[in-house]
């Protein structure tokens, strides 16, 4: 296995990773960024980004991530395509293995591995991804203003997104597979008190319908009676949760029951010195490109200060 030593290793390449890279490289820390299996992260599956400051006309998600990458590289970030397959945070400096064949020893590690939205797993859902199917109502709801939509899920996120959509869409079908919502009492009340949300209890999705170009409806069935019906909609939102891409850190870092990494509140610091977490790997509340970028900035500044303190100790 080949080996090398670096000052700062950034794992992941979404808005958090690239922003961390911009700050770290401008600070003269010569970061190495390993992109991960999906370079650019979740934004590469988003056609139109209209809510990120600085792009008045909106921007294509993959193009935006290319812009971020170019900016990071302009200041000297070494961007490498590959996957960190394991880490060892048991001793300092820290180690990470890329593609199971190259070991990097780093004085500071910034984790920006993000999260992946959970989907139902239907072929039709994949077919109409970015053509009416979305896992983020806050990101994409605007495109369905004035149009009927459906949303799958029964937790707090689903309830929140349904009420958000109800403000801009004339009709929101909420597809819930049980006979009750898992959402908190207050969120349940909001859903029930919103007249243009229709909750379909004991209901599951059989197929997303479309004309080949865009979503035109969804076929659902009642899991008690077996009765099927087609709903005419333009947007289909999936709100059944996200899975943070954090499995390789389980042995070393604290995480909640769903896998989000825990940080010292108000910082990007973990319980292990020299390891920092940014973006959706730690954030289960906001999950926006702009908040991930802000956390990337925090991670780089925290890493820079940590390394300065280390140098002062050994001086």
DRENVEX-664310 format. One line per 3 residues: number of its first residue (from 1); their letters; for each residue x, y, z of N, C-alpha, C. Coordinates in steps of 0.1 Angstrom, whole numbers, padded with zeros to 4 digits. Layout:
% residues N
NUM	a	X:Y:Z:X:Y:Z:X:Y:Z | ... $
***
This chain:
% residues 315
1	xxx	0008:-0012:0000:0000:0000:0000:0009:0013:0000 | 0006:0022:-0009:0014:0034:-0010:0010:0043:0002 | 0019:0052:0006:0016:0061:0017:0021:0075:0015 $
4	xxx	0014:0084:0021:0018:0098:0020:0014:0106:0033 | 0020:0117:0035:0016:0126:0047:0011:0139:0041 | 0000:0144:0047:-0006:0157:0043:-0009:0164:0056 $
7	xxx	-0011:0177:0054:-0015:0186:0066:-0030:0184:0068 | -0038:0186:0058:-0053:0186:0059:-0058:0176:0049 | -0067:0167:0053:-0074:0158:0044:-0089:0161:0045 $
10	xxx	-0095:0164:0034:-0110:0167:0034:-0116:0154:0027 | -0126:0148:0034:-0132:0137:0028:-0146:0141:0024 | -0148:0141:0011:-0161:0145:0005:-0161:0158:-0003 $
13	xxx	-0170:0160:-0012:-0168:0170:-0022:-0181:0178:-0025 | -0190:0179:-0016:-0202:0187:-0018:-0199:0202:-0014 | -0209:0210:-0012:-0207:0224:-0008:-0198:0225:0004 $
16	xxx	-0200:0216:0014:-0192:0217:0026:-0177:0214:0024 | -0175:0203:0016:-0161:0199:0013:-0153:0209:0005 | -0160:0214:-0005:-0153:0224:-0014:-0151:0237:-0007 $
19	xxx	-0161:0242:0002:-0159:0254:0009:-0147:0253:0019 | -0147:0241:0026:-0136:0238:0035:-0123:0239:0028 | -0123:0234:0015:-0110:0234:0007:-0106:0248:0003 $
22	xxx	-0116:0256:0000:-0113:0270:-0004:-0106:0277:0008 | -0112:0276:0020:-0107:0283:0032:-0093:0277:0036 | -0092:0264:0036:-0080:0257:0040:-0068:0260:0030 $
25	xxx	-0071:0260:0017:-0060:0263:0008:-0056:0278:0008 | -0066:0287:0011:-0062:0301:0012:-0054:0303:0025 | -0056:0294:0034:-0048:0296:0047:-0034:0289:0046 $
28	xxx	-0031:0284:0034:-0018:0278:0032:-0016:0264:0038 | -0028:0257:0039:-0027:0244:0045:-0026:0232:0035 | -0026:0235:0022:-0024:0226:0012:-0033:0213:0013 $
31	xxx	-0046:0216:0013:-0055:0204:0016:-0055:0194:0004 | -0057:0182:0007:-0060:0171:-0002:-0075:0168:-0001 | -0083:0169:-0011:-0097:0166:-0010:-0100:0153:-0018 $
34	xxx	-0106:0143:-0012:-0110:0131:-0019:-0125:0131:-0021 | -0129:0130:-0034:-0142:0134:-0037:-0153:0125:-0032 | -0150:0112:-0030:-0161:0102:-0027:-0167:0097:-0039 $
37	xxx	-0176:0087:-0037:-0182:0080:-0049:-0192:0088:-0057 | -0196:0100:-0052:-0205:0109:-0059:-0200:0123:-0059 | -0190:0125:-0067:-0183:0139:-0067:-0194:0150:-0068 $
40	xxx	-0193:0159:-0059:-0203:0170:-0059:-0215:0168:-0050 | -0216:0155:-0045:-0227:0152:-0036:-0241:0153:-0042 | -0251:0155:-0033:-0265:0155:-0036:-0268:0165:-0047 $
43	xxx	-0261:0176:-0048:-0264:0187:-0057:-0262:0182:-0072 | -0254:0172:-0074:-0252:0167:-0087:-0265:0160:-0093 | -0274:0157:-0084:-0287:0151:-0088:-0298:0162:-0089 $
46	xxx	-0294:0174:-0088:-0304:0186:-0088:-0302:0194:-0101 | -0313:0195:-0109:-0311:0202:-0121:-0310:0217:-0119 | -0319:0223:-0111:-0319:0237:-0110:-0318:0241:-0095 $
49	xxx	-0308:0249:-0092:-0306:0255:-0079:-0309:0270:-0080 | -0320:0274:-0073:-0324:0288:-0074:-0323:0296:-0061 | -0319:0289:-0050:-0319:0295:-0037:-0305:0297:-0031 $
52	xxx	-0294:0296:-0040:-0281:0298:-0035:-0277:0312:-0039 | -0272:0320:-0029:-0269:0334:-0032:-0258:0335:-0042 | -0259:0345:-0051:-0248:0347:-0060:-0251:0342:-0074 $
55	xxx	-0262:0335:-0075:-0266:0329:-0089:-0280:0335:-0092 | -0281:0348:-0096:-0294:0354:-0097:-0303:0347:-0107 | -0297:0341:-0117:-0306:0334:-0127:-0308:0319:-0124 $
58	xxx	-0302:0315:-0112:-0303:0300:-0109:-0291:0294:-0115 | -0288:0281:-0112:-0277:0274:-0117:-0280:0259:-0117 | -0275:0252:-0127:-0276:0238:-0127:-0267:0232:-0116 $
61	xxx	-0272:0222:-0109:-0265:0216:-0097:-0251:0212:-0100 | -0249:0203:-0111:-0236:0198:-0114:-0227:0210:-0118 | -0232:0220:-0125:-0224:0232:-0129:-0219:0239:-0116 $
64	xxx	-0228:0241:-0107:-0225:0248:-0095:-0213:0241:-0087 | -0214:0227:-0087:-0203:0220:-0080:-0190:0221:-0088 | -0191:0222:-0101:-0178:0224:-0109:-0172:0238:-0106 $
67	xxx	-0181:0247:-0104:-0176:0261:-0101:-0169:0261:-0087 | -0175:0254:-0077:-0169:0252:-0064:-0155:0246:-0065 | -0155:0235:-0073:-0142:0228:-0075:-0132:0236:-0081 $
70	xxx	-0135:0244:-0091:-0125:0252:-0098:-0120:0263:-0088 | -0129:0268:-0080:-0125:0278:-0070:-0115:0272:-0060 | -0118:0260:-0055:-0109:0254:-0046:-0096:0251:-0052 $
73	xxx	-0096:0246:-0065:-0083:0243:-0072:-0075:0255:-0075 | -0082:0266:-0077:-0075:0279:-0080:-0066:0283:-0069 | -0069:0279:-0056:-0061:0283:-0045:-0052:0272:-0041 $
76	xxx	-0052:0261:-0049:-0042:0250:-0046:-0047:0238:-0040 | -0060:0236:-0039:-0065:0223:-0034:-0062:0212:-0043 | -0057:0201:-0038:-0054:0189:-0046:-0066:0180:-0046 $
79	xxx	-0075:0181:-0056:-0087:0173:-0057:-0084:0160:-0063 | -0088:0149:-0056:-0086:0136:-0062:-0099:0128:-0062 | -0101:0121:-0073:-0112:0113:-0075:-0109:0099:-0068 $
82	xxx	-0118:0096:-0059:-0116:0083:-0052:-0125:0082:-0040 | -0124:0072:-0032:-0133:0069:-0021:-0124:0065:-0009 | -0127:0073:0002:-0120:0068:0014:-0128:0056:0020 $
85	xxx	-0121:0045:0020:-0127:0032:0023:-0126:0028:0038 | -0116:0034:0045:-0115:0032:0060:-0107:0043:0066 | -0109:0045:0079:-0101:0055:0086:-0095:0048:0099 $
88	xxx	-0085:0054:0105:-0080:0050:0118:-0077:0063:0126 | -0086:0066:0135:-0085:0078:0144:-0080:0074:0158 | -0074:0062:0159:-0070:0057:0173:-0058:0063:0178 $
91	xxx	-0050:0069:0168:-0037:0076:0173:-0035:0088:0164 | -0027:0097:0168:-0024:0109:0161:-0010:0109:0155 | -0008:0113:0142:-0018:0119:0133:-0028:0108:0128 $
94	xxx	-0038:0112:0121:-0049:0103:0117:-0046:0097:0104 | -0052:0085:0101:-0050:0078:0089:-0063:0076:0082 | -0062:0076:0068:-0073:0072:0060:-0068:0065:0048 $
97	xxx	-0076:0055:0044:-0072:0046:0032:-0081:0050:0021 | -0075:0053:0009:-0083:0056:-0003:-0083:0044:-0012 | -0095:0040:-0016:-0097:0029:-0026:-0090:0017:-0022 $
100	xxx	-0088:0015:-0008:-0082:0003:-0003:-0068:0001:-0007 | -0061:0011:-0012:-0048:0009:-0017:-0038:0020:-0014 | -0043:0031:-0009:-0034:0043:-0007:-0037:0049:0007 $
103	xxx	-0027:0049:0016:-0029:0054:0029:-0024:0068:0031 | -0033:0077:0036:-0029:0091:0038:-0029:0093:0053 | -0018:0099:0058:-0017:0103:0072:-0019:0118:0072 $
106	xxx	-0028:0123:0080:-0032:0137:0080:-0032:0143:0094 | -0027:0155:0095:-0027:0162:0108:-0041:0167:0112 | -0049:0170:0102:-0063:0174:0105:-0072:0167:0094 $
109	xxx	-0083:0162:0098:-0093:0156:0089:-0106:0164:0090 | -0111:0168:0078:-0124:0174:0078:-0134:0165:0070 | -0144:0160:0077:-0153:0151:0072:-0165:0159:0065 $
112	xxx	-0167:0156:0052:-0178:0163:0045:-0185:0153:0036 | -0188:0141:0042:-0193:0130:0034:-0208:0131:0031 | -0215:0141:0037:-0229:0143:0033:-0238:0132:0037 $
115	xxx	-0250:0132:0031:-0261:0122:0034:-0267:0119:0021 | -0274:0108:0021:-0282:0104:0009:-0296:0103:0012 | -0305:0109:0004:-0319:0108:0006:-0324:0094:0004 $
118	xxx	-0333:0090:0013:-0339:0076:0011:-0351:0077:0001 | -0351:0068:-0008:-0362:0067:-0018:-0370:0054:-0016 | -0381:0053:-0023:-0390:0042:-0022:-0384:0030:-0029 $
121	xxx	-0376:0032:-0039:-0370:0021:-0047:-0378:0017:-0059 | -0387:0025:-0064:-0395:0022:-0075:-0387:0026:-0088 | -0389:0018:-0098:-0383:0021:-0111:-0388:0034:-0117 $
124	xxx	-0401:0036:-0115:-0407:0048:-0121:-0402:0061:-0113 | -0399:0059:-0101:-0393:0070:-0093:-0379:0074:-0098 | -0371:0064:-0102:-0358:0067:-0108:-0360:0073:-0121 $
127	xxx	-0369:0068:-0129:-0371:0073:-0142:-0375:0088:-0143 | -0382:0093:-0132:-0387:0107:-0132:-0379:0115:-0122 | -0367:0110:-0118:-0359:0118:-0109:-0355:0131:-0116 $
130	xxx	-0357:0143:-0109:-0355:0156:-0115:-0365:0159:-0127 | -0375:0151:-0128:-0385:0154:-0138:-0399:0154:-0131 | -0398:0158:-0118:-0411:0158:-0111:-0409:0150:-0097 $
133	xxx	-0399:0142:-0096:-0396:0135:-0084:-0385:0142:-0077 | -0387:0145:-0064:-0377:0152:-0056:-0377:0147:-0041 | -0366:0148:-0035:-0365:0144:-0020:-0363:0157:-0012 $
136	xxx	-0366:0169:-0018:-0364:0181:-0010:-0374:0191:-0014 | -0385:0193:-0006:-0396:0202:-0010:-0391:0217:-0009 | -0382:0219:0001:-0377:0233:0003:-0369:0237:-0009 $
139	xxx	-0361:0227:-0015:-0353:0230:-0026:-0361:0231:-0039 | -0371:0223:-0041:-0377:0221:-0054:-0392:0225:-0055 | -0398:0228:-0043:-0412:0231:-0043:-0416:0242:-0051 $
142	xxx	-0407:0252:-0052:-0410:0265:-0060:-0414:0261:-0074 | -0408:0251:-0080:-0411:0247:-0094:-0425:0242:-0096 | -0432:0239:-0085:-0446:0234:-0086:-0456:0243:-0080 $
145	xxx	-0452:0256:-0080:-0461:0266:-0075:-0474:0266:-0083 | -0485:0266:-0076:-0498:0266:-0083:-0502:0253:-0089 | -0495:0242:-0086:-0498:0229:-0092:-0500:0219:-0081 $
148	xxx	-0508:0208:-0083:-0510:0198:-0073:-0498:0189:-0072 | -0495:0185:-0059:-0484:0176:-0057:-0488:0166:-0047 | -0479:0156:-0046:-0481:0145:-0035:-0468:0144:-0028 $
151	xxx	-0469:0140:-0015:-0457:0138:-0007:-0458:0125:0001 | -0448:0117:0002:-0448:0104:0009:-0440:0106:0022 | -0446:0102:0033:-0440:0102:0046:-0449:0106:0057 $
154	xxx	-0446:0103:0069:-0454:0106:0081:-0447:0111:0093 | -0434:0114:0091:-0427:0120:0103:-0427:0135:0103 | -0419:0141:0111:-0418:0155:0113:-0414:0162:0100 $
157	xxx	-0404:0156:0093:-0399:0162:0080:-0410:0163:0070 | -0417:0151:0069:-0428:0150:0059:-0439:0161:0063 | -0443:0162:0075:-0453:0171:0080:-0449:0186:0077 $
160	xxx	-0436:0188:0080:-0431:0202:0077:-0431:0205:0062 | -0426:0195:0054:-0426:0198:0040:-0440:0199:0034 | -0449:0191:0039:-0463:0192:0034:-0469:0205:0036 $
163	xxx	-0467:0211:0048:-0472:0224:0051:-0465:0235:0043 | -0452:0233:0041:-0445:0242:0032:-0451:0242:0018 | -0453:0230:0013:-0459:0229:-0001:-0473:0235:-0001 $
166	xxx	-0480:0233:0010:-0494:0238:0010:-0495:0253:0008 | -0484:0260:0012:-0484:0275:0010:-0483:0279:-0004 | -0478:0270:-0013:-0475:0274:-0027:-0483:0265:-0037 $
169	xxx	-0489:0254:-0032:-0496:0245:-0041:-0510:0244:-0037 | -0520:0244:-0047:-0534:0244:-0044:-0538:0231:-0037 | -0531:0220:-0039:-0535:0207:-0034:-0522:0199:-0030 $
172	xxx	-0522:0193:-0018:-0511:0185:-0014:-0517:0172:-0009 | -0514:0161:-0016:-0517:0148:-0011:-0506:0142:-0002 | -0509:0138:0010:-0499:0133:0019:-0501:0118:0020 $
175	xxx	-0492:0110:0015:-0494:0096:0014:-0487:0089:0026 | -0495:0084:0035:-0491:0078:0048:-0494:0064:0048 | -0484:0055:0051:-0487:0041:0050:-0494:0035:0063 $
178	xxx	-0494:0043:0073:-0500:0038:0086:-0513:0046:0088 | -0520:0043:0099:-0533:0051:0101:-0530:0062:0111 | -0518:0066:0112:-0514:0078:0121:-0501:0084:0116 $
181	xxx	-0499:0096:0120:-0486:0102:0117:-0476:0100:0128 | -0463:0098:0124:-0452:0097:0134:-0448:0110:0139 | -0452:0121:0132:-0448:0134:0135:-0452:0139:0149 $
184	xxx	-0445:0149:0155:-0448:0154:0168:-0462:0160:0168 | -0468:0161:0180:-0482:0166:0181:-0484:0179:0174 | -0475:0188:0176:-0477:0201:0170:-0477:0201:0155 $
187	xxx	-0468:0192:0149:-0467:0191:0135:-0480:0184:0129 | -0485:0174:0137:-0497:0168:0133:-0509:0178:0132 | -0509:0186:0142:-0520:0196:0143:-0519:0206:0131 $
190	xxx	-0507:0210:0127:-0505:0219:0116:-0510:0212:0103 | -0507:0199:0101:-0512:0192:0089:-0527:0192:0089 | -0533:0188:0100:-0547:0186:0101:-0555:0199:0099 $
193	xxx	-0548:0210:0103:-0555:0223:0102:-0552:0231:0089 | -0545:0224:0080:-0542:0230:0067:-0552:0224:0057 | -0562:0232:0053:-0573:0227:0045:-0569:0220:0031 $
196	xxx	-0558:0225:0025:-0555:0219:0012:-0545:0208:0012 | -0543:0202:0025:-0535:0190:0026:-0546:0179:0028 | -0545:0169:0019:-0554:0157:0021:-0545:0145:0025 $
199	xxx	-0547:0140:0037:-0539:0128:0041:-0546:0115:0037 | -0538:0107:0030:-0543:0094:0025:-0538:0084:0035 | -0546:0079:0044:-0541:0069:0054:-0540:0055:0049 $
202	xxx	-0531:0047:0055:-0530:0033:0050:-0527:0032:0035 | -0519:0041:0030:-0518:0042:0016:-0503:0041:0012 | -0500:0034:0001:-0487:0033:-0004:-0486:0036:-0019 $
205	xxx	-0474:0039:-0023:-0472:0042:-0038:-0469:0030:-0046 | -0477:0028:-0056:-0474:0017:-0065:-0465:0021:-0077 | -0468:0033:-0082:-0460:0037:-0094:-0462:0052:-0096 $
208	xxx	-0451:0059:-0100:-0451:0073:-0104:-0455:0073:-0119 | -0465:0081:-0122:-0470:0081:-0136:-0464:0093:-0143 | -0462:0092:-0156:-0457:0103:-0164:-0458:0101:-0179 $
211	xxx	-0455:0111:-0186:-0456:0111:-0201:-0442:0108:-0208 | -0433:0104:-0200:-0419:0102:-0205:-0410:0114:-0203 | -0416:0126:-0202:-0408:0138:-0199:-0410:0144:-0185 $
214	xxx	-0422:0142:-0180:-0425:0148:-0166:-0435:0139:-0159 | -0436:0141:-0146:-0446:0134:-0138:-0460:0140:-0141 | -0470:0131:-0143:-0483:0136:-0145:-0493:0130:-0134 $
217	xxx	-0488:0120:-0126:-0497:0115:-0116:-0489:0104:-0108 | -0497:0098:-0099:-0491:0087:-0091:-0503:0077:-0088 | -0499:0065:-0089:-0509:0054:-0086:-0506:0049:-0072 $
220	xxx	-0516:0050:-0063:-0515:0046:-0049:-0525:0034:-0046 | -0522:0027:-0036:-0532:0017:-0031:-0533:0017:-0016 | -0545:0013:-0012:-0548:0012:0002:-0543:-0002:0007 $
223	xxx	-0534:-0002:0017:-0528:-0014:0021:-0537:-0023:0030 | -0549:-0018:0033:-0559:-0025:0041:-0570:-0031:0031 | -0574:-0023:0021:-0585:-0028:0012:-0580:-0033:-0001 $
226	xxx	-0567:-0028:-0005:-0562:-0031:-0018:-0567:-0022:-0029 | -0576:-0013:-0025:-0582:-0004:-0035:-0571:0005:-0041 | -0571:0007:-0055:-0561:0015:-0061:-0568:0028:-0067 $
229	xxx	-0560:0038:-0068:-0565:0050:-0075:-0553:0059:-0080 | -0556:0066:-0091:-0546:0075:-0097:-0549:0089:-0092 | -0538:0096:-0088:-0539:0110:-0085:-0532:0118:-0095 $
232	xxx	-0539:0129:-0100:-0533:0138:-0109:-0524:0148:-0102 | -0511:0147:-0104:-0501:0156:-0098:-0490:0160:-0108 | -0483:0171:-0104:-0471:0175:-0112:-0458:0173:-0105 $
235	xxx	-0459:0172:-0092:-0447:0170:-0084:-0449:0158:-0074 | -0439:0150:-0072:-0439:0139:-0063:-0427:0140:-0053 | -0430:0142:-0041:-0419:0144:-0031:-0418:0133:-0021 $
238	xxx	-0406:0128:-0019:-0403:0117:-0010:-0397:0123:0003 | -0403:0121:0014:-0398:0126:0027:-0398:0115:0037 | -0390:0105:0034:-0390:0093:0044:-0376:0092:0050 $
241	xxx	-0368:0103:0050:-0356:0104:0057:-0343:0104:0049 | -0332:0107:0055:-0319:0107:0049:-0310:0097:0056 | -0300:0092:0049:-0290:0084:0056:-0277:0091:0055 $
244	xxx	-0271:0095:0066:-0257:0101:0065:-0247:0091:0061 | -0238:0095:0052:-0227:0086:0047:-0215:0086:0057 | -0218:0079:0069:-0208:0080:0080:-0204:0066:0085 $
247	xxx	-0208:0056:0078:-0205:0042:0084:-0191:0040:0087 | -0181:0045:0079:-0167:0042:0081:-0162:0049:0094 | -0170:0058:0100:-0165:0065:0112:-0171:0059:0125 $
250	xxx	-0179:0049:0124:-0187:0043:0135:-0178:0040:0147 | -0166:0034:0144:-0157:0029:0155:-0151:0040:0163 | -0151:0052:0157:-0143:0063:0164:-0151:0075:0169 $
253	xxx	-0162:0078:0162:-0169:0091:0165:-0183:0088:0170 | -0188:0098:0178:-0201:0096:0184:-0211:0100:0173 | -0222:0093:0172:-0233:0096:0163:-0246:0093:0169 $
256	xxx	-0257:0099:0163:-0270:0096:0169:-0275:0083:0163 | -0288:0080:0166:-0293:0067:0163:-0294:0065:0147 | -0295:0076:0140:-0296:0075:0125:-0283:0076:0118 $
259	xxx	-0272:0079:0126:-0259:0080:0119:-0253:0094:0117 | -0260:0104:0122:-0255:0118:0120:-0244:0119:0131 | -0232:0125:0127:-0221:0126:0136:-0223:0138:0145 $
262	xxx	-0219:0136:0158:-0221:0146:0168:-0209:0155:0169 | -0212:0168:0170:-0201:0178:0172:-0203:0186:0184 | -0192:0193:0189:-0194:0202:0200:-0203:0213:0195 $
265	xxx	-0214:0216:0202:-0223:0226:0197:-0216:0239:0194 | -0220:0245:0182:-0215:0258:0178:-0201:0256:0171 | -0196:0244:0169:-0183:0242:0162:-0185:0230:0153 $
268	xxx	-0174:0227:0146:-0173:0215:0138:-0165:0204:0145 | -0161:0206:0157:-0152:0197:0164:-0159:0184:0169 | -0152:0173:0168:-0157:0160:0173:-0150:0157:0186 $
271	xxx	-0152:0145:0192:-0146:0142:0204:-0131:0138:0202 | -0127:0136:0190:-0113:0133:0187:-0106:0146:0182 | -0095:0149:0188:-0088:0162:0184:-0083:0160:0170 $
274	xxx	-0085:0171:0162:-0080:0171:0148:-0090:0165:0138 | -0102:0161:0143:-0112:0156:0134:-0124:0165:0134 | -0128:0170:0123:-0139:0180:0122:-0150:0174:0113 $
277	xxx	-0162:0178:0115:-0173:0174:0107:-0181:0186:0102 | -0185:0186:0089:-0192:0197:0083:-0203:0191:0074 | -0213:0200:0071:-0224:0197:0062:-0233:0186:0067 $
280	xxx	-0239:0179:0057:-0251:0170:0060:-0246:0157:0068 | -0234:0155:0069:-0229:0143:0078:-0233:0146:0092 | -0234:0159:0096:-0237:0163:0109:-0251:0170:0111 $
283	xxx	-0256:0176:0100:-0267:0184:0100:-0280:0177:0095 | -0289:0174:0105:-0301:0167:0101:-0313:0177:0101 | -0310:0190:0104:-0321:0199:0105:-0323:0208:0093 $
286	xxx	-0312:0214:0088:-0314:0223:0076:-0311:0217:0063 | -0300:0210:0062:-0297:0202:0049:-0298:0210:0037 | -0293:0222:0037:-0292:0231:0025:-0278:0233:0020 $
289	xxx	-0277:0236:0007:-0263:0238:0002:-0256:0250:0009 | -0264:0260:0012:-0258:0272:0018:-0254:0270:0033 | -0261:0262:0040:-0257:0259:0054:-0245:0249:0054 $
292	xxx	-0245:0240:0044:-0234:0231:0043:-0221:0239:0040 | -0222:0248:0031:-0210:0257:0028:-0206:0264:0040 | -0215:0270:0048:-0212:0277:0060:-0204:0268:0070 $
295	xxx	-0209:0255:0071:-0203:0246:0080:-0189:0242:0075 | -0187:0242:0061:-0174:0239:0056:-0164:0250:0059 | -0169:0262:0059:-0160:0273:0064:-0156:0271:0079 $
298	xxx	-0166:0268:0087:-0163:0265:0101:-0153:0254:0103 | -0154:0243:0095:-0145:0232:0096:-0131:0236:0093 | -0129:0244:0082:-0116:0248:0079:-0110:0258:0089 $
301	xxx	-0118:0267:0094:-0113:0276:0104:-0109:0269:0117 | -0118:0259:0121:-0115:0251:0133:-0102:0243:0131 | -0100:0237:0119:-0088:0230:0116:-0076:0239:0116 $
304	xxx	-0077:0250:0111:-0065:0260:0110:-0061:0264:0124 | -0071:0267:0133:-0068:0271:0147:-0062:0259:0154 | -0067:0247:0152:-0061:0235:0158:-0047:0233:0155 $
307	xxx	-0044:0234:0142:-0030:0232:0137:-0021:0243:0142 | -0026:0255:0143:-0018:0266:0149:-0014:0263:0163 | -0024:0258:0171:-0022:0255:0185:-0012:0244:0186 $
310	xxx	-0013:0234:0177:-0003:0223:0177:0011:0227:0175 | 0012:0236:0165:0026:0242:0162:0031:0249:0174 | 0023:0257:0180:0027:0265:0192:0032:0256:0203 $
313	xxx	0024:0244:0205:0028:0235:0215:0042:0229:0213 | 0045:0226:0201:0057:0219:0197:0069:0229:0195 | 0066:0241:0194:0076:0251:0191:0086:0253:0203 $
***
